[in-house]
Amino acid sequence: MRGHDMTFHAPVFGELVSDGGTVIFESTLGWGSVINPMGRIKGGKRAFNATLQAPGGSVEMVRAESCLIIGRDVTVHEAIKCQIFAHTLRVGTASGCMIAGRNIDMRQAKPYRHEPNMITMVVPEMPDLEQTLQPLRADMAGMERQVAALSERVEALKSDTALTHYLSIRAKVRAGMLELSQEQAQSYALMAQRLEDTAQALEATVAERRGITKALAAAKAHVQALQEDQTARLADCRCNIARVLGETIVRQLLEVHDDPDLSLIPLPMIPKILFRNDASLKFLYAVHEGKVAWSVDQKR
C-alpha cells in the first residue's frame, strides 16, 4: 500500500510505503514493513517482527520486539531484541538489542535471555585538522607581518605634516568643496609638484594593506569555519545509559561519510555496521551494572 499521512486503527500486517508525512499505527504492526523517507512513523501500541524505515525522519514506538528500526530521531519506550540504527536515539528500556547511533540516551539496559545489548557509536572519521591548519596559519602569519610592515610605512608617511596638509586640500579640491584663488592655485600646484609622488605612494601602500587585510580576514574566517564544522559534527557523539542491569557492550566505529545525518547512510551499509566485528571497532565499555556516560572527547 502506498500513500501519504496514513492512520491505521486496526492491526496492520503487510508492506506500506509513504512519500513523507506521518504514518500512525494506533494498534499492532506485525510481520510487515513501513518505509517513509524523511517522514514520521508513530506506533501507539506494539510492533513485532517488523521493519520501520524513516531515513532522515523520525520513528516513535511504545513497544518494539524483534524489529529493524531506522531513523534520524528514534524514540522507543521498550525495545526487545531489536536492531536500531538512528542518528539520535532515546530508549526507555533496551533488552538484548543491537544498536548503532550517534547520540544515544537510554534509561535502562538489560540482557534478553542472556543476550547482551550491543551498542556501536558511529563517529565520523575526521581528517587531522592540524595538517590542514598549519599551512594556513603559516600563510596568515606571513600576511600579518606584511600588514604590520605596511602599517609602519603608512604611519611614517602620514607623519609628514606637509603631506597631511596637502592631502586634506587635494581631497576638498577634488570634491568641489574648495575653490582656490589664483595665488592659492599656484601654491597648490607647487605643493602637488613636490608631494604628489609621496601622496600616491601612501595611497598605494594603503590599498596594498587593504587587500592583504581582506585576504587575512578571509583566511581567519576559513580556519574558524573548518574548526566549527569539525566541532559541530562531533558535538552530538555521546552515549548515556542511566542504569545497566546486565551485560552491555559499547563500541566505537569511525566511519567515513559526508552526510551529517547518520540515518542517511546508504541502506546496504547499515547491516554491515550493525553486525560489524573486526579490528576497526574500538571497545569502550563492557559493563554489567552501573551506568555509562561517554562522549567523543573521551576518545582523544
N, C-alpha and C positions, 0 to 999 in steps of 0.2 A: 504494500500500500504506500502511495506517495501523497504528500500534502504539505500543508503549512498551518502552523498554530492548531495542532490537533489535541483534543482532550478525549480520554477514554475512561468511562465509568465502570465497565465490566472488565474481567480478566482478559489479558491480551497474550496471544501465542502466535508468533509469526514475525514477519520482517516489515519494518517501517522505515521509510526514507522521507526526511523533511528537508525542504530547501530554506531552512532558517526558522525563525520564530520560536515557539515553545511547544514542546510535546509533553503532555501531562498524563500520567497514569494514576488514577485515583484508586485502582485496585492492584491486582497482581500482574507482573510481567514475567513470563516463564518461557524457556526454550525458544527464545526469539532474539531479534536484534533491532536496535534503533540507531539510525545514523542521521545526525543533524549537525552538519558542519557549521561552525560559527553561531550556532543556536543554543537553545536551552532544553535540557531533559530533566523532568521532575517526576519522581515517583513517591506516591503518598503512603504506600504500604511495603510491599516486598517484591524483590526481583530475584530470580534464581536461574542459574544456567543460561544467562542472557549476556548479550553484548550491547553496551551502551557507548556510542562514539559521538562526542561533540568536540572535535578538534577546533581550538580557537574559541570554544563556547564553554558552557557550564553544565554540570550534572549534579543533581541533588537527590539523594536517595535516603529513605528511612532505614531500610534493611536490604542488604545485598548478599547473596550466597552464591559462590562459585560463578561469579560474573567477571567479565572483562570490561573495565570502565576507562574511558579516555576523555580528557577534557582539560581546558585551561584552568578552570576553577571547579574543583570537585569537593562535594560535601557528602559524607556518608555517616549516618549515626551509628550503624553497626555493620561491619564488613566481615564476612566469614569466608575463608578460602578464596578470596578474590584476587584478581590481577588488576592493579590500578596504575595507570600512567597519567600523571597530572602535573601541570606546572605548579599549581597551588592546591594543596590537599588538606582538608580538615576532616578528621575522623574522630568519632566518639570512641568506639572500641574496634580494634582490628584483631582478628583471630586467624593465625596461620595464613596471612596474606603475602603476596609478592607485590611490592610497591616500588615504583620509580617516580621520582619527582624532584622538584627544585626547592619548594618551600612547603614543608610538612609540619603540621601541628596535630598531635594526637593526644587524646586524654588518657587512653589506656591501650596497652599492647599485651596480648597473651597468646600462647600457642593454641592450636586446634588439633586435638588428638596427637600431641607430641610434635606437630609440625610447627616450626617457629615462624615468626614474621621475618621476612627478608626485605629490607629496605635499601634501595640504591639511590643515593643522592647524585643526580646527574648535573655536574658542574661544567659550565662552558670552559673549554680549554682556551686560555688567552695567550697571545704571544708575550714574550718577555718585553714589557713596555720600556724597560731601561735601554734596550738595544735600539729602539726607535727614538727614544727621547735624547740620548747622548749626542748624536749629531745635530739635532735640532737645538739643543742647549748650547752647543759649541757655536752654531750659527748666530744664535741670539746674543751670546757673549760678544762675538765679533761686531754685531750691529750696535750693541750698547757702547762699545769702545768708539765706534765711528761717530755715534751721536754725541758722545762726550767730547771728542776732538772737534767736531763741527761746532758744538755749543761754545767751546772756548774761543774758536775763531770768530764766531758771531759776536761774542761779548767784547773781544779785543777790537773789532771793527766799530762796534757801537760806542766804544769809549772815546772815540774821536768826536769832540763836541761840534766841530765844524761840519762833519759828515751828518751828524744827527740834525743839525740846523738846516742843512741843505735838503735832506730827505723830507723834512717837515714842509719846507717851502715848495718843493717839487710836487709833493702829493696834493697840496692845495691848488697849485697852478694847473695840474693835470685834471683835477676835478672841477675846475672852473670856479673855485671858491675864492680865488685871489687874483686881482688884476694888478699888474706891475706897471709902474711909470717907466718912462724911457730910461731914466737913471737906474731904477731898480732892475730893469730888464738887462741892462749892461752888466750890472753887478752879479745878477743871477747867471748870466752867460759865462762870466769868469769863474764863478763857483762850479758850474757844470763842467767847464773845461778841466778844472783841477780835480774834481771829486767824483765825476760820473763813473769812471772806471772802477773806483773803490765801491761806489754805491751798487754797481752791477755785480761786483764780486760778492758783496754782502747778500744781495738778493739771490744769487746763485747758490751761495752757501746755505741760506735759509731754505731754499727749495730742495736742495740735496738732503738736508737734515729732515725735512718734512717727509720726503719719500722713504728714507730709511726708518724713521719713526713709525710710519704707517706699516711698513713691512714687519717691523719688530712687534707691533701690536697684533698683527695678523698671526705671526708665529706664536706669540704667547697664547692667543685665543685657540690656536690649533692644538698646542700642548695641553691646555686646560680641557679642551673637548675630548682628547684622547683619554686623559685621566678620568674625566667624569663618566665617559662611556663605559670604561672598564669597571669603575666603581659601581655604576648603576646595574650593570649586568651581573655583578657578583653580590649585590646588596641583598637579594632575596634568597640566597643559598643558605638554608637553615633547616634544622630538624629538631623539633621539640616533642618529647614524649613525657607527659606528666607522670605516668605510672606504668612501670614494667612489671608484669606478673608472670613471667616465664621467658624462655629463650627468645631473644630478639636480636637480630644481626643488622647492623647498619654499615653500609659500604659507600665508597665514593668512586664515581666514574667520571673521568674527564672526557668530554665528548665535543668534537669539533662540529659546530653548526652556527650559521649566521642569524637564524631567526630567534628573537628574544623570547618567543613563546614556545616552551618546550613541547607542548601538545601538538605543534605543527610539524614536528619531525616526521619525515615520510613513514607511512604506516609499516612498511616491511622492516624498518629499523627497530620498532617498538619491542617485538618479542625478543630480538637479539639483545636488547638492553635489559629487559626483564629477566631473561634466563642466562645472561652472561656470567661466566665464571672462569676468568682467566687472569693472567698476571697484570692486566691493565686495571684491575679493581684494587682499591686500597681499603682494607678493613678498618673501620673506625671504632666500632663497638661490638661486643658480643656480651650482652647483659642478660641476667635472669631476674633481677629485681632492681628497684630504684627508679631512676629517671634518666633521660637523655636530653642534653641541651648542647647542640652543635651548630656552629656557623662556619662559613667558609674561611674566616680569618684564622681559625684553628689549624688550617692545613698549611699555613705559610711558615 
